[in-house]
Amino acid sequence: MKKIRNPFRHLNKFDWTLWICSLAAVIVSFFAVGSTDWLTLVTSVIGVTSLIFAAKGDFFGLILMLAFSIIYAIVSLFFHYYGETITYLVMEFPTCLVSLINWLRHPASEDGSEVRVGRIRAKHIIIMIVLAIVIGVAFYFILRALNTENLEVSTVSVVTSFMALYLMALRIPAYAVMYAVNDIVLITLWALACMQSIYYLPMMVCFAVFLINDIYGFILWIMRSRKQKGSAPDSAEPK
């Protein structure tokens, strides 16, 4: 009988330290403001945990991202951040699902705990830019029609989320950079929400923690890319 894979055994001491500190930051901020919105806490905990495993190139991170997408969309809906709700239900969730399938199809280790890094090509960049422009313009008018809070920032969030998701599906390290940019946008978005209700502080702290984790993730993906290039011929990379 095949044993169930334990994803936590692949974490090193720094991973554990970063994860525990990330959890502590969101939990402390939650109780510091006396919040009773437990859904925001659950969202933050799942989110920071997913990033640790995504940074390791472990598909378990994408499974957690699927759960995060649904819960975060609900939290955003409560504050009328319709751009976030639509993005995470219509774009983030299905793209994470596609990414999960793609990562499982391109393992770099026998147990599938590490994905093979993809390569960025000119066509990828062109397609991403064209789609980002189309999506940005379309969502601006959609979100304006829905009377979305902080319309301009919400639109930028949609565009940066799309670019990050697009690169993540292709297994390209730059996805973490785009997520870091998106984190900065979301910190701004939830900081604006905090001006109306301090109870949204945990969400702002959550994305500040995300920013640190995504920077760490980018560093790991670059290291992983160099290691894989040095241990396998170019022909081993699927087209």
N, C-alpha and C positions, 0 to 999 in steps of 0.2 A: 504493500500500500504506500503510495507516494505521500511524503510528509508535507504538511502545509508550510509554505515558505514564511519565515519570520523576517519582515523587512527591517525591523529594528536592529537586527544583529549586524547590519552593514554600516551602522552609524559609528563614527569614531568619537573620541573624547571631545573634539571641538564641535562636532555636530550636536552631541548631547548638550553641551554647554550653551550653544546658540539656541537650541530648541527650548531648553528649560528657561533661559533668560527671556526669550520671546513670549513664552506662555506667562511668565511672571509679570511682564510689562502689561499685557492686555488684561490679565486678571486683576492686578493692583489698580489699574485705571478704572476698571469696571466698578469695583467696590469703593474706590475713592470718591466717586461722584454719587454714590448711593443708588446706582441704577438697579432697576428690577426687570429690565428688558433682557431676559436670559437668552433670547434668540441672538442678540448681538454678541454675547459672550461665546455662545456655541459657534457662531460664524467665525469669530476671530481665532478660536482654538483650532478649528478644522483648517482654516486658511493658513496659519503659520506652520502647522504640521505638514500640510501638503507641500509647502515650499521647500522644506528640508529634504524631502524625498525627490522632488523634482530637480533640486540642485544636484542630487546624486545620480540623476539619470534613471531613477527607479520608477517604473510604471505605477507603483502604489501611490505616488504623488498625484497622478492624474485621476485615479479613482477618488481620492479625497477632494480633488478639485471639482469633480462632478457634483459631489454633495455640497461643497461650498457654493457653487454656482446657484443652486436652487435656494438655499437658505439666505444668501446675500441678496438675491433678487427680491425676496419677501421683505427683508429689512429695508431695502431701498424703496420699495413700493409704499411702505408706511410713511416715508418722508417725502413722497411725491418726486423722487428721483427716477422718473420713468425711463430715462436714458439708461441708467444702470440696470433697472429691471429688465428692459427689453434686451440690452446687450448680453446679460448673463443667462437669460432664458433662451433667446433666439440665436445668439452667436457663440457665447462662451461654452454653454453646455454641449451643443452638438459638435463644436470644434474640439473640445476636450475628448469627446467620445471618438472622433476621427483620429486624434493624436494618440489616444490609447491604443487603438487598433494598429496604427502605423508603428508605434514604439514596440509593440509586441511582435510585429513582423520583422523588426530590425534589431535583434538583441546583439549585444557585444559580449555577453557572458552566457554560460550554459544554463544558469538558473533564471535568466531573464532579468536579473537585478540591475543591469546597466544597459542602456540603449546605445546603438551605434550613432555617432554624431553625423549629421548631414552636412552638405556643402551648399553654400550660397552661390547662386549663379545669376547672370545678368537678367535672365527672363523672370526669375523670382522677384527681383527688385522692381522691374517694370510692372509686373502684374500687381504687386503689392501697392505701389504708388497710385496706379490707376484706380484700383478698387477702394483704396483709402479715400481718395478724392470723391468718388461716387457715393460711398457710404457716408462720408462727412456731410456732404450737401444734402443728401436724402434725409439723414437723421436730424439735421438742423431744423428742417421744416416740419418733420414729424413731431419732434419734441416741442417745437414752438406751438404746434396745434394742440398739444396735450398740456400746455401751460406748465412745462417742466421747470422746477426750481433751478436757478443758476444755469440758464440755458447754454451759454457759451462754453462754460467749463464742462458741462455735461456732454456737449458735443465733442470736445477735445478728448474726453475720457473714452467715448465710443470709438473714435479713430485710433487712439493709441492702444486700446484693448484689441481691436481687430488686427493691428500690425503685430502685436505680441503673439496673438493666437496663430496667425498665419505662419510666423517663423517657428513657433513651437511645434506645429503640425509637421513641418519640414525637418525638425530635429536640428535646427540651426542655433548655435549659442547666442546669437544676437537677440533671441527672443527674450532673454533675461534683461537685456538692456532696455528693450521697449517696455517690459513690465515695470522696470525701475522708473522710467519716464511716466508711465501710467500711475504708479504709486504716488509720485509727486502731485499729479493732477488730482488724485483721489484724496490726498492729504488736504489739499486746498478745498476740495468739494465738501468734505466732512468738517473742515474748520469753519466753513460758512454755515453749516448746519448747527455747529456748536454755539454759534452766536445766537441761535434761537432756542436751543436746548442743550444744556451742559451734559445731558445724558448720552449725547452722541460722541463724547470724548473718546470712549473705548474704540470706536470705529476709526477715528483719526489716529490714535495710537497704534491700532492694528495695521494700518497701511504704512505708518512710519517703520514698524517692525518688518513689514513686507519689503520695504525699500532696502533695509540692511540684508535681508535674506536673499533678495534678488541679485544684489551686488555679489554676495558670496556665491550664489548659483552661477553667475556669469564666469567668475574666476574658475570654478570647478569644471564648467563645460569647456573652457579654453584649455585647461590642463588635460581634460579627457580627450579632447580633439587631437592634441599634440601626441598624447600617448598612443592613441589608436592609429595615427598616421605613421608612427614609428614602429608599430608592431604588426602592421598589415600593409600589403601592396595596395596601390591606388585602385586596382581592379576589383578589390574586395568591397568597395563602397558601391551599394546599389544605385543605379541611375534614377 
